[in-house]
Amino acid sequence: MTEQPPSTDPEDLDPEAEAAAAEGETPTTGVPAVDRVVADLDRLDDAPLEEHLAVFERAHESLRSALDAPSVDQPGDAD
């Protein structure tokens, strides 16, 4: 069985992640590759506009690679 991606429905958001975002903290997903992308995007406010496109392109490539990577079944999961 494969792990389902986190929901993007606003009603399903983690209350801790919502609180962190409201306080200006970068929320975490628990997926290291995604957390690095989120942190990079969070720093865009301090970056010159000319640098934004490159950051977005890197973010897209990183997220695409994470989605394309084969999933690792957890022990005990049955197909």
Phi and psi restraints in degrees (value plus and minus 20) as a CYANA .aco file:
   2 THR   PHI    -117.1   -77.1
   2 THR   PSI     131.5   171.5
   3 GLU   PHI     -95.6   -55.6
   3 GLU   PSI     115.6   155.6
   4 GLN   PHI    -100.7   -60.7
   4 GLN   PSI     123.4   163.4
   5 PRO   PHI     -87.0   -47.0
   5 PRO   PSI     137.3   177.3
   6 PRO   PHI     -82.1   -42.1
   6 PRO   PSI     128.1   168.1
   7 SER   PHI     -89.1   -49.1
   7 SER   PSI     125.9   165.9
   8 THR   PHI    -125.5   -85.5
   8 THR   PSI     -15.8    24.2
   9 ASP   PHI     -88.5   -48.5
   9 ASP   PSI     104.8   144.8
  10 PRO   PHI     -74.6   -34.6
  10 PRO   PSI     -48.8    -8.8
  11 GLU   PHI     -93.2   -53.2
  11 GLU   PSI     -37.3     2.7
  12 ASP   PHI    -119.4   -79.4
  12 ASP   PSI     -15.8    24.2
  13 LEU   PHI     -87.4   -47.4
  13 LEU   PSI     124.5   164.5
  14 ASP   PHI     -85.4   -45.4
  14 ASP   PSI     104.0   144.0
  15 PRO   PHI     -78.1   -38.1
  15 PRO   PSI     -54.2   -14.2
  16 GLU   PHI     -87.1   -47.1
  16 GLU   PSI     -59.7   -19.7
  17 ALA   PHI     -86.6   -46.6
  17 ALA   PSI     -59.8   -19.8
  18 GLU   PHI     -82.6   -42.6
  18 GLU   PSI     -63.2   -23.2
  19 ALA   PHI     -84.3   -44.3
  19 ALA   PSI     -62.1   -22.1
  20 ALA   PHI     -82.3   -42.3
  20 ALA   PSI     -63.7   -23.7
  21 ALA   PHI     -84.3   -44.3
  21 ALA   PSI     -59.7   -19.7
  22 ALA   PHI     -84.9   -44.9
  22 ALA   PSI     -50.0   -10.0
  23 GLU   PHI    -108.3   -68.3
  23 GLU   PSI     -16.7    23.3
  24 GLY   PHI      66.5   106.5
  24 GLY   PSI     -13.8    26.2
  25 GLU   PHI    -105.6   -65.6
  25 GLU   PSI     131.7   171.7
  26 THR   PHI     -98.4   -58.4
  26 THR   PSI     100.0   140.0
  27 PRO   PHI     -89.8   -49.8
  27 PRO   PSI     136.4   176.4
  28 THR   PHI    -136.0   -96.0
  28 THR   PSI     133.5   173.5
  29 THR   PHI    -125.0   -85.0
  29 THR   PSI     -37.9     2.1
  30 GLY   PHI      69.9   109.9
  30 GLY   PSI     -24.4    15.6
  31 VAL   PHI    -127.6   -87.6
  31 VAL   PSI      88.8   128.8
  32 PRO   PHI     -72.3   -32.3
  32 PRO   PSI     -63.0   -23.0
  33 ALA   PHI     -83.4   -43.4
  33 ALA   PSI     -60.0   -20.0
  34 VAL   PHI     -92.1   -52.1
  34 VAL   PSI     -60.1   -20.1
  35 ASP   PHI     -81.2   -41.2
  35 ASP   PSI     -56.9   -16.9
  36 ARG   PHI     -85.0   -45.0
  36 ARG   PSI     -61.0   -21.0
  37 VAL   PHI     -84.2   -44.2
  37 VAL   PSI     -65.4   -25.4
  38 VAL   PHI     -80.2   -40.2
  38 VAL   PSI     -62.4   -22.4
  39 ALA   PHI     -84.1   -44.1
  39 ALA   PSI     -61.3   -21.3
  40 ASP   PHI     -81.7   -41.7
  40 ASP   PSI     -63.5   -23.5
  41 LEU   PHI     -87.1   -47.1
  41 LEU   PSI     -54.4   -14.4
  42 ASP   PHI     -84.3   -44.3
  42 ASP   PSI     -49.3    -9.3
  43 ARG   PHI    -101.0   -61.0
  43 ARG   PSI     -23.7    16.3
  44 LEU   PHI     -82.8   -42.8
  44 LEU   PSI     -48.4    -8.4
  45 ASP   PHI     -77.5   -37.5
  45 ASP   PSI     -50.3   -10.3
  46 ASP   PHI    -116.4   -76.4
  46 ASP   PSI     -22.5    17.5
  47 ALA   PHI    -117.5   -77.5
  47 ALA   PSI     128.0   168.0
  48 PRO   PHI     -81.4   -41.4
  48 PRO   PSI     127.6   167.6
  49 LEU   PHI     -74.0   -34.0
  49 LEU   PSI     -54.7   -14.7
  50 GLU   PHI     -82.2   -42.2
  50 GLU   PSI     -42.0    -2.0
  51 GLU   PHI    -110.4   -70.4
  51 GLU   PSI     -32.9     7.1
  52 HIS   PHI     -81.2   -41.2
  52 HIS   PSI     -64.6   -24.6
  53 LEU   PHI     -78.4   -38.4
  53 LEU   PSI     -65.6   -25.6
  54 ALA   PHI     -82.1   -42.1
  54 ALA   PSI     -58.4   -18.4
  55 VAL   PHI     -86.4   -46.4
  55 VAL   PSI     -63.1   -23.1
  56 PHE   PHI     -83.9   -43.9
  56 PHE   PSI     -60.0   -20.0
  57 GLU   PHI     -84.8   -44.8
  57 GLU   PSI     -62.3   -22.3
  58 ARG   PHI     -83.9   -43.9
  58 ARG   PSI     -60.7   -20.7
  59 ALA   PHI     -82.3   -42.3
  59 ALA   PSI     -65.4   -25.4
  60 HIS   PHI     -81.6   -41.6
  60 HIS   PSI     -65.4   -25.4
  61 GLU   PHI     -83.1   -43.1
  61 GLU   PSI     -63.7   -23.7
  62 SER   PHI     -83.6   -43.6
  62 SER   PSI     -64.1   -24.1
  63 LEU   PHI     -88.4   -48.4
  63 LEU   PSI     -59.5   -19.5
  64 ARG   PHI     -82.2   -42.2
  64 ARG   PSI     -63.1   -23.1
  65 SER   PHI     -82.0   -42.0
  65 SER   PSI     -61.5   -21.5
  66 ALA   PHI     -84.2   -44.2
  66 ALA   PSI     -59.5   -19.5
  67 LEU   PHI     -91.9   -51.9
  67 LEU   PSI     -52.9   -12.9
  68 ASP   PHI    -101.6   -61.6
  68 ASP   PSI     -36.7     3.3
  69 ALA   PHI     -85.3   -45.3
  69 ALA   PSI     122.2   162.2
  70 PRO   PHI     -82.3   -42.3
  70 PRO   PSI     120.0   160.0
  71 SER   PHI     -96.7   -56.7
  71 SER   PSI     130.9   170.9
  72 VAL   PHI    -124.3   -84.3
  72 VAL   PSI      97.9   137.9
  73 ASP   PHI     -90.5   -50.5
  73 ASP   PSI     119.5   159.5
  74 GLN   PHI     -97.8   -57.8
  74 GLN   PSI     128.5   168.5
  75 PRO   PHI     -75.7   -35.7
  75 PRO   PSI     115.4   155.4
  76 GLY   PHI      72.4   112.4
  76 GLY   PSI     -30.1     9.9
  77 ASP   PHI     -94.9   -54.9
  77 ASP   PSI     118.5   158.5
  78 ALA   PHI    -133.1   -93.1
  78 ALA   PSI     122.5   162.5
